[in-house]
């Protein structure tokens, strides 16, 4: 299996990339920071799997095209695209600059669109493949001071649904996961206090990046061949609980 993971340099993207590698996949990593993707590529190689580090900005079409060409040369093509790259920011909506808003939307929405366009085009040409995008709880619900992030992830949800329908008859499955409150290395300073978060999660703990690996592997597997345009929420029960 030949896999491309955007946002593969840290956090959930790193965990997903390692999860594929542990199962023998050849993994190409895309992220803006070269040191991060090179470090994870080294981890993958230590597992005995083949890896490719591709520093790139997913919102730049030329850079995405260049990465796809490198994957073609190194792996001979791609079977799975995982779009884990994304930016998160919060704060009063009236305080966001246009540049900050464009940066977030460009990465989360345009970046997902571009990688789907470029790598998905290759999947369509070969007549099979899987795309797994990353949505959010805020694709479904609202929370104060997260309007732009919610808008971006709502866009990813609809992109996933639309491509899932558009490409289903051509052998390409497009689905998504929506992680809940996942413990990350550098939480935003204005984020909710830990007790407040855990108190709202029926599972009574934050998620870990490893909690997202299994759902992504499932959606990328033959067992998900009849799933199209769906988003799997992985949140410890937060969204079902309905308490914000």
N, C-alpha and C positions, 0 to 999 in steps of 0.2 A: 504494500500500500504506500502510495506517495501522497504526503500531506503537507499543506501549507498552513501555517498558523500565524496570523497577524497578531501583533501585541504579544508575541511569544517571548519577550525578554524578561518578564516578571509576572508575579501574581498568578491569576487564573490562567493566562496564556501559557506561562511557563509550565504550570502543573499539567495542562492539557497536552502540551508538546511532549513532556516526559512520559505521560500516560500512553500516547501513541508509540513512542520509541520503545517502551518496555514491552510492547506487543509486536515489535519487529518492524514498525513502519520506518520509512525514510522521511525525515522531517525537515522542511525548510522554514526558517523563522524570519519573520519580518517585524521590525520595530525601528523607531527613530534613532535609538541610542545603540551605536555599534558595540560598545563594551557589553551591553546586556545580552544582545543576541549571540555574540561570540562566546560569552560565558555559558549560556544555556546550550549552545551547540557543543561546547566541550563536555558538558554533563551528558549529553545524548551520546556522544562518541565513546564516553567512558562506559556506557551501558552496552557498547558493541553495535550500536545502530549508526546509520549514516545520517549526517545532518549538514545543513547549509545555512550560514548566517547571512542575512540580507538586510543591511541597514537601509531603511526607506521610510518615506512619508506616504501613508496610504491615500492621502488627499491629493497627491500629485500623480496624474495619469501617466506621465512619462516614466516616473520612478516605478510605478506598479508594472508597466509594460516591461521595463528592464528586468525587474525581478522575475516576471513570468518567463522571459527568455532564458534567464539563468537557471531556473528550475527545469525548463525544457532540456537544456544542455546537460545538466547534472543528473536528472532523474528520468529523462525521456518523457516527461509529462506529469500530470497531477490527477489524483483520484478524489481527494477531499480538500475542501477549503474551509478553514475555521476562522471566522472574523471576530477575534477577541480584542482587537485594538480599539481604544476608546478613551475619551477625555471625560473627566467629571469635575464640575465646579458648582458652587452654590453661593447664594447670596441674594439680596434684594434685587429683583429684576430691573428696577430703575437704575441700579448701580452698575449694570453691565455696559461696557463699551461695545460699539459695533464690531470692533476687531476681535474682542474676546468672544462675542457671540458667534461670529463667523468661524473662528478657530475651532470652537466646540462642535458646531454643526458640520463644518467641513470634514473633521475627523470622523465623527460618529455616523453621519448620514452619507455624505459624499464619499468618504473613504470606503464604507461598506458597499455602496453602489459601484464604485470603481473596481474593487477587487472582485465583486460578483461579475461585473461586465468582462473584465480581462480574463480571469481564471475560469469563470463560468462559461465563457465562450469556448474555451478549450474542452470543458466537460461536455458541452453540447455537441461539439464536432465529433467527439469519440462515442457519444451516445450513452454515456453513463457517468455517474459521479454524485457526490454529496456536498452540499453547502450547509454549514452550521453557523448561523449568525448569533450575535449576543444582544438580547433585549434587556429588560430590567423590570422590576416591580413598577417603576414609573412609566412603563409602557401602558399600564393598565389603570393606575391610580395617580393621585396628586398629593404633593406634600409642599409646604411653604418653602419658598426661596430655592426651588429647583426647577423653575419653569422651562428654561432652555434645555437642561439635561433631559427633562421629561419629554419635551417636544422632539428632541433628537431620537430618543429611544422609541417614542411612538412612531416616528418615521421608519425606524428599522423594523418594527413589528409589521407595518403595512407593506414595506418592501419585501419582507419574508413571505407574507401571505400572497402577494401579487406574483412574485417569482415562482413560488411553489405551485401556483396554478398555471402560470405561463410555460413552465419547463417540465411539468409532470409527464406529459405525453412523449417527451424527448429523452426520458431516462434519467433525468437529473432531479434529485430530491433537494428541496430547499426548506430548511426548518431552522428553529432557533431554540436557545435556552434563555431563560430569564432568571438570573441568580438573585437571591435575596440579599440579606445583609451579610456579606462575606468579610471576614477579617483580612485586612490588607496591611501591607508593611508601613505605609505612610498615610494614616487617616487624615482627612481634612480637619483643620483646627476648629472649624465651626460645626462639625458633625455632632450628632446626638451623643449624649453620655452613654457609656456602655450599659449601665443598669437599665436605662430607659429603653435601649434597643432590645436587650435580652428579655425584658419583661413583656415585650410585645410579640415575641416569637413562641408559638406553641411548643416547639422542640426545646425551648429554654437554653439555647446556645446560638451563637453566631455560626454561620457556615464557614467552612474552610475551602481554600481553592480545590483541594482534593475531592470535595463533595460535588464539584461540577464535572469532574473528569468522566465518571461513568455515564451520565446523561449524554455528554458530547460523543463519547465512543459509541453509545447505542445509536444515536441519530446518524452516525457515520457508517454504520454497519449494514449488512444485508438484511438484518432483522427489521430495519426501518424502511424497507423498500416501498411500502404502501402508505407511508406517512408523508404528506405534502402540505407545506404552508402552515405548519403548526408551531407553536411555541410551548416548550416544556418549562413550567415554573418550578424552580428548585430553591425553596425559601423557608423550609422548616415549618410550613403552614401559615406564614404571615398573611398572605393574600386571602386564603380561605377563612381565616379568623375574622378579617374585616375590621380590625381595630387599628386605627391610626392615631 
